[in-house]
Amino acid sequence: MTLAATPPALSGLTGAVAALRTGDATAAGLLADATAAADTHDPALGVYLNRFDERAAAQAARLDERLAAGDPVGPLAGIPLGIKDILAHSAAPTTAQSLVLDPAWGAAEGDCTVVRRLEQAGAIITGKVTTMEFAIGAPDPDKPFPVPRNPWNTDRWAGGSSSGSGSGVAAGMFLGAIGTDTAGSIRIPAAFNGITGLKPTFGRVPKSGVVPLGYTLDHPGPMARSAADCALLLSVLAGYDPADPYSARTPADDYVGALTGELTGLTIGVDTLDRFADGGMDPEQPHRFSAAVAELEAAGARIVPVEVPMYRELTAVDVVVMLAEAHAYHRRTLRDRWDDYGRATRIILAGGDAVSGPDYVQAQRVRRIGRQRMAELLAKVDLVLTPTGHLGATALADMDQLQPMSMLASLHTPYWNPLGNPTLAVPIGTGRDGMPLSMSLSGSHFDEATVLRAGDAYQRRTAHHTEIPTTVR
């Protein structure tokens, strides 16, 4: 594919950090590029719910003064980032893209931990971006919110639920973003928009100040163009937070330092998951996936075939646990404000009423067995490689508000949420219809460093993560 020259706003986060340090870029210039991209493309893409233009410009000016003076700055100083609108930020109400959530939600606590860490590292939050309502459901054109669209084809969905995060990175509206992942909500929009997204180990990144969906399944994490970008973001995000009862005390690693560019000594177990492509398969997907495996092998990895354990069971566990935990959070407002919820959201949330106490307990028992089986597999291989999905982005016209869970057919992301393992979605090229396809690299708990190392090694040998969507070239 022949690509146009990359505009500055579409370049990678890691390169921008280096350019700021050498004086080849300014925070004001990076922000101006991102703002211009938003002005041009957001009316068609539906990325932003709130923009912080004046606040961001003031931050950029202050950072440029500090950079010019040679003052010490944080690792993300001057980098424009978007945040999903289920993360509390004092600059704007948290709506969760819903008419139901109290606009004062999170105001007493102020910025959530993730936002606070980003801004302490010098990042410039450009605004709050679109999600699916309460991080679940499907776009509902009857509600007064933007419908997120895909910059590769605006008739296609941007993926959910971190829709604006994925679309905005791909379109150059910011250099990185924060999403959350309960059944694939970082990895699906990363895959659909041709960018990179990391679901860290459960508990690695705190979720205090984040509107919950599934208490034991939610994973905040970074989305950006490359694994290297995600590694830099994770180095700021990771770490224990006493405000989050699920936060892990396991020390963070040197994620950036782990990116050696080669994979000698690593064994990667590969499962095509073709037998689970229930919604169909893009004709180009097997070729793209095989080519990606070959690149990892060329980077030094030993490739062996594996079968992931308990695929059907663990995918079902994710749905059962998510429905039960989401229904627990929404039970009262769902009853009192049914019509204020979007159609797909209320159908999914109401389904949680059918999950009994014994169902939930049994799901957790199966989940524990699944974790043990995966640990046994990862004692034999260092990483597990699968497709993120077998199809590219769904056409918006084909999305059924009455059967919203059907969107997960041929997507393989829910499997990893009850397991809690770190999983990285990496673009591997486009399918027959010109939409991006993706692979997933998964590792042992708290071994994001190896997962990111493999993704980075692949991306040093390929250019799929640098490709610019058709509508924003």
C-alpha positions in Angstrom: 0.0 0.0 0.0 1.3 3.4 -0.9 0.8 5.9 1.9 0.8 9.7 1.9 3.4 11.5 4.0 2.4 11.3 7.7 1.2 14.6 9.2 2.8 15.5 12.5 -0.4 14.8 14.5 -0.4 11.2 13.2 3.2 10.4 14.2 3.9 8.2 17.2 3.9 9.3 20.9 7.5 8.0 21.5 8.9 9.9 18.6 7.1 13.0 19.8 8.6 12.7 23.2 12.1 12.6 21.7 11.4 15.5 19.4 10.3 17.6 22.3 13.5 16.9 24.2 15.7 17.9 21.2 13.7 21.0 20.4 12.5 19.6 17.1 8.9 19.9 18.3 7.0 22.0 20.8 4.1 21.1 23.0 2.1 24.0 21.4 2.9 22.6 18.0 1.9 19.1 18.8 -1.4 20.3 20.4 -2.1 22.5 17.4 -1.7 19.5 15.1 -4.0 17.5 17.2 -6.5 20.3 17.5 -6.5 20.8 13.7 -7.2 17.1 13.2 -10.1 17.3 15.6 -11.5 20.4 13.9 -11.3 18.7 10.5 -12.4 15.2 11.2 -14.4 15.1 14.4 -17.7 16.1 12.9 -17.6 12.9 10.8 -16.0 10.6 13.4 -17.7 11.5 16.7 -14.7 11.3 18.9 -15.1 14.0 21.5 -17.8 14.6 24.1 -15.9 17.5 25.7 -12.8 19.3 24.5 -10.4 21.2 26.8 -9.0 23.5 24.2 -8.2 26.5 26.4 -7.0 24.5 29.3 -4.8 22.4 27.0 -3.3 25.4 25.3 -2.4 27.0 28.6 -0.7 23.7 29.8 1.2 23.5 26.5 2.5 27.1 26.8 3.7 26.4 30.4 5.5 23.2 29.3 7.2 24.9 26.4 8.6 27.5 28.8 9.9 24.8 31.1 11.4 22.9 28.1 13.1 26.0 26.8 14.5 26.8 30.2 15.9 23.3 30.6 13.8 22.5 33.6 13.1 18.9 34.5 9.8 17.6 33.1 7.9 14.4 33.3 8.2 11.5 30.8 5.0 12.6 29.0 5.5 16.3 29.1 3.7 18.0 26.2 2.0 14.9 24.9 -1.7 15.3 24.0 -3.9 12.5 25.2 -7.6 11.7 25.2 -9.5 9.9 28.0 -12.6 7.8 27.8 -15.5 9.4 29.5 -15.9 7.0 32.3 -12.7 8.4 33.9 -13.3 11.2 36.4 -11.6 14.5 35.5 -12.3 17.8 37.2 -12.3 19.7 33.9 -15.7 18.2 32.8 -18.5 16.1 34.2 -18.2 12.3 33.7 -21.3 11.2 31.7 -20.4 7.6 30.7 -22.2 8.8 27.6 -25.5 8.3 29.3 -28.5 10.4 30.4 -28.5 8.3 33.6 -25.3 9.0 35.4 -25.4 11.9 37.9 -23.3 14.8 36.5 -21.7 15.1 39.9 -20.3 11.6 39.8 -16.7 11.5 41.0 -16.7 15.3 41.7 -16.0 14.8 45.4 -12.9 12.7 44.7 -11.7 14.9 41.8 -9.4 13.4 39.1 -9.2 9.7 39.0 -5.8 8.1 39.7 -5.1 7.4 36.1 -5.7 11.0 35.1 -3.7 12.3 38.0 -0.7 10.2 37.1 -0.8 11.2 33.5 -1.0 14.9 34.3 1.7 14.6 36.9 3.9 13.1 34.1 3.2 16.2 32.0 0.6 14.9 29.6 -1.9 17.3 28.2 -5.5 15.9 28.4 -7.3 17.3 25.3 -10.7 16.2 26.3 -13.1 13.3 27.2 -14.0 11.0 24.4 -16.8 8.8 23.3 -17.6 5.4 24.7 -20.5 3.0 24.6 -23.0 3.9 27.3 -21.6 2.8 30.6 -18.9 1.0 28.6 -21.4 -1.5 27.2 -24.1 -1.6 24.5 -24.0 -0.1 21.0 -24.3 3.3 19.5 -27.9 4.6 19.8 -28.7 7.4 17.3 -31.8 8.2 19.3 -29.7 9.5 22.2 -28.1 13.0 22.2 -24.5 11.7 21.9 -22.1 11.3 18.9 -22.1 8.0 17.1 -18.4 7.0 16.9 -17.3 6.1 13.4 -14.2 4.5 11.9 -11.7 6.7 10.2 -10.9 3.9 7.7 -14.5 3.9 6.6 -17.1 6.2 8.3 -19.9 3.7 7.5 -18.1 1.3 9.9 -18.1 1.2 13.7 -15.1 2.4 15.6 -15.5 -0.5 18.0 -16.4 -0.5 21.6 -16.5 0.5 24.2 -13.3 2.7 24.0 -14.6 4.0 20.6 -13.3 7.6 20.7 -10.0 6.5 22.1 -9.3 4.2 19.2 -10.7 6.4 16.5 -9.1 9.5 17.9 -5.6 8.0 18.0 -6.0 6.7 14.4 -7.2 10.1 13.2 -4.4 12.0 14.9 -6.6 13.9 17.4 -4.2 12.9 20.2 -1.0 10.8 20.3 -2.4 8.3 22.9 -5.5 7.6 24.9 -6.8 5.7 27.8 -9.5 3.0 27.5 -10.9 0.4 29.7 -11.4 -3.3 28.9 -14.1 -5.6 30.4 -14.7 -7.9 27.4 -12.4 -6.4 24.9 -13.1 -2.7 25.1 -9.5 -1.6 24.6 -8.5 -4.4 22.1 -11.6 -4.2 19.9 -11.3 -0.5 19.0 -7.6 -0.9 18.7 -8.1 -3.7 16.2 -10.9 -2.0 14.3 -8.9 1.3 14.0 -5.5 -0.2 13.1 -3.7 0.9 16.3 -2.2 -0.8 19.3 -4.0 -1.4 22.6 -2.9 -3.1 25.9 -5.2 -4.7 28.4 -2.7 -4.9 31.3 -2.9 -7.6 34.0 -6.0 -7.1 36.2 -5.0 -4.8 39.0 -1.8 -3.5 37.3 -3.5 -0.1 36.5 -5.8 1.3 39.2 -9.5 1.8 38.4 -10.3 4.1 41.3 -12.4 7.0 39.9 -13.5 4.9 36.9 -17.2 4.2 36.4 -17.5 0.4 37.0 -18.9 -2.1 34.6 -17.6 -5.4 36.0 -15.9 -5.0 39.3 -13.7 -8.1 38.8 -13.2 -7.7 35.1 -12.4 -4.0 34.4 -8.9 -3.2 33.2 -7.9 0.4 32.4 -5.0 0.6 29.9 -3.2 2.5 27.1 -4.0 2.9 23.4 -1.6 4.4 20.9 0.0 3.7 17.6 2.7 1.3 18.7 3.7 -1.1 21.5 6.6 1.3 22.3 4.0 4.1 22.9 2.0 1.8 25.1 5.1 0.8 27.0 5.8 4.4 27.8 2.2 5.1 28.9 2.1 2.0 31.0 5.3 3.1 32.8 3.3 6.1 34.1 0.0 4.3 34.7 1.2 1.2 36.5 1.4 0.9 40.3 -0.5 0.2 43.4 -3.2 2.6 44.6 -4.8 2.1 48.0 -8.0 3.7 46.8 -8.6 0.7 44.5 -9.3 -2.5 46.5 -8.4 -4.6 43.5 -5.1 -2.8 42.9 -2.1 -5.1 42.9 1.0 -4.4 45.0 3.3 -6.2 42.4 6.0 -3.7 41.5 6.0 -2.3 37.9 8.7 -3.3 35.5 10.9 -1.2 33.1 8.6 -1.5 30.2 10.5 0.8 27.9 13.8 -0.8 28.7 12.4 -4.3 27.9 12.0 -3.3 24.2 15.1 -5.0 22.8 13.8 -5.5 19.2 14.5 -9.2 19.2 12.9 -12.3 20.6 15.7 -14.8 20.9 15.0 -17.3 23.7 11.2 -16.7 23.7 8.7 -19.5 22.8 5.4 -18.3 21.4 2.4 -20.7 21.4 0.2 -20.0 18.4 -3.6 -20.8 18.2 -5.4 -19.6 15.1 -8.8 -20.0 16.9 -10.3 -20.7 13.4 -12.6 -23.2 15.0 -14.2 -20.4 17.0 -14.8 -17.9 14.1 -18.6 -18.2 14.6 -19.3 -14.9 12.8 -17.3 -15.7 9.7 -13.7 -14.9 8.6 -12.2 -12.2 6.3 -10.6 -14.1 3.4 -7.3 -12.2 4.0 -7.2 -12.9 7.7 -5.4 -16.3 7.6 -2.7 -14.9 5.3 -2.2 -11.8 7.4 -2.0 -13.8 10.6 0.5 -16.4 9.1 2.7 -13.5 7.9 2.7 -12.0 11.4 3.7 -15.4 12.9 6.6 -15.6 10.3 7.8 -12.1 11.4 7.9 -13.1 15.0 9.9 -16.2 14.1 12.3 -14.1 12.1 12.8 -11.9 15.1 14.1 -14.9 17.0 11.0 -16.5 18.6 10.5 -20.2 18.6 6.9 -20.9 17.4 4.9 -23.9 18.6 1.2 -24.8 18.1 -1.0 -24.7 21.1 -4.7 -24.8 22.0 -5.9 -22.3 24.5 -7.8 -24.0 27.4 -11.5 -23.8 28.0 -12.2 -21.2 25.3 -16.0 -21.6 25.2 -16.2 -21.9 29.0 -14.2 -18.8 29.8 -15.9 -16.7 27.1 -19.2 -17.6 28.8 -17.7 -16.8 32.2 -16.9 -13.3 31.1 -20.4 -12.7 29.9 -22.0 -14.2 33.0 -19.8 -12.3 35.5 -20.0 -9.0 33.5 -23.8 -9.2 33.4 -24.2 -10.0 37.1 -21.8 -7.3 38.2 -23.2 -4.7 35.9 -26.7 -5.5 37.0 -25.7 -5.1 40.6 -24.5 -1.6 39.9 -27.5 -0.5 37.7 -30.3 -2.4 39.3 -32.1 0.5 40.9 -31.6 3.1 38.1 -32.5 0.5 35.5 -35.9 0.0 37.1 -36.5 3.7 37.7 -35.1 5.2 34.5 -35.5 2.5 31.9 -36.2 4.8 29.0 -33.2 7.0 29.7 -30.9 4.1 28.9 -30.1 3.3 25.3 -31.9 0.4 23.8 -28.9 -1.9 23.6 -27.6 -0.9 27.0 -30.8 -1.7 28.8 -31.3 -5.0 27.1 -27.8 -6.1 28.2 -28.1 -4.8 31.7 -31.6 -6.4 32.1 -30.0 -9.7 31.1 -28.1 -9.6 34.4 -31.3 -10.2 36.3 -31.4 -13.7 34.8 -28.0 -14.6 36.4 -28.7 -16.3 39.7 -26.4 -16.4 42.7 -25.5 -20.0 42.0 -24.7 -19.1 38.4 -22.3 -16.4 39.5 -20.6 -18.7 42.0 -20.3 -21.4 39.4 -18.8 -19.0 36.9 -16.2 -18.0 39.5 -15.3 -21.6 40.1 -14.9 -22.2 36.4 -12.8 -19.0 36.2 -10.4 -20.3 38.8 -9.9 -23.6 37.0 -9.3 -21.7 33.7 -6.7 -19.5 35.4 -4.9 -22.6 36.6 -5.0 -24.2 33.1 -3.7 -21.0 31.5 -0.9 -20.8 34.0 0.0 -24.4 33.1 0.2 -23.5 29.4 2.3 -20.4 30.1 4.7 -22.6 32.1 5.5 -24.2 28.7 5.5 -21.1 26.5 6.4 -17.5 27.2 3.5 -16.0 25.2 0.3 -17.0 23.5 -0.5 -15.6 20.1 -4.1 -15.6 18.6 -6.1 -13.4 16.3 -7.8 -10.5 18.1 -10.7 -11.3 15.8 -11.4 -12.9 12.4 -13.2 -9.9 10.9 -12.7 -6.1 10.7 -15.0 -3.4 11.8 -18.7 -4.0 11.7 -20.9 -1.8 9.4 -23.0 0.5 11.6 -26.1 -0.3 9.5 -25.7 -4.0 10.4 -25.6 -3.4 14.2 -28.8 -4.8 15.9 -29.9 -2.8 19.0 -32.0 -5.8 20.1 -29.1 -8.3 19.8 -26.1 -6.3 20.9 -24.0 -9.2 22.1 -24.0 -10.6 18.6 -21.2 -8.1 17.8 -18.8 -10.4 19.7 -19.1 -13.2 17.1 -15.6 -13.8 15.6 -14.0 -11.5 18.2 -11.9 -13.4 20.7 -11.3 -10.7 23.3 -13.7 -11.8 26.1 -11.7 -14.9 26.7 -8.9 -13.0 28.4 -10.8 -10.8 30.9 -11.8 -13.5 33.5 -8.2 -14.8 33.2 -6.7 -11.4 33.9 -3.6 -11.9 31.8 -2.0 -9.0 30.0 -3.0 -8.9 26.3 -1.7 -6.6 23.5 -3.7 -6.1 20.3 -1.4 -5.3 17.3 -2.4 -4.4 13.7 -1.3 -6.9 11.1 -2.6 -5.2 7.9 -6.0 -4.9 6.2 -8.6 -7.4 5.1 -10.4 -7.9 1.8 -12.7 -4.9 2.6 -9.8 -2.6 3.4 -10.4 -2.6 7.2 -7.7 -3.3 9.7 -7.1 -6.8 11.2 -5.2 -7.5 14.4 -3.4 -10.2 16.4 -3.2 -10.6 20.2 -0.1 -11.4 22.3 -0.8 -12.6 25.8 1.5 -13.4 28.7 1.7 -14.4 32.3 0.3 -12.2 35.0 2.3 -9.0 35.5 4.6 -9.9 32.6 3.6 -6.9 30.4 7.2 -6.4 29.6 7.5 -9.6 27.6 4.2 -8.9 25.8 5.3 -5.4 24.9 8.7 -6.7 23.8 7.2 -9.1 21.3 4.7 -6.5 20.0 7.6 -4.0 19.6 9.8 -6.5 17.8 7.1 -7.2 15.3 6.4 -3.5 14.7 10.1 -2.8 14.1 9.9 -5.3 11.2 6.6 -4.1 9.8 4.7 -0.8 9.2 1.1 -1.7 9.7 0.9 0.4 12.8 2.0 3.5 10.8 -0.6 3.3 8.1 -3.0 6.3 7.9 -6.7 5.7 7.7 -8.3 6.5 4.3 -10.5 9.4 5.4 -7.7 11.4 7.2 -4.8 11.2 4.8 
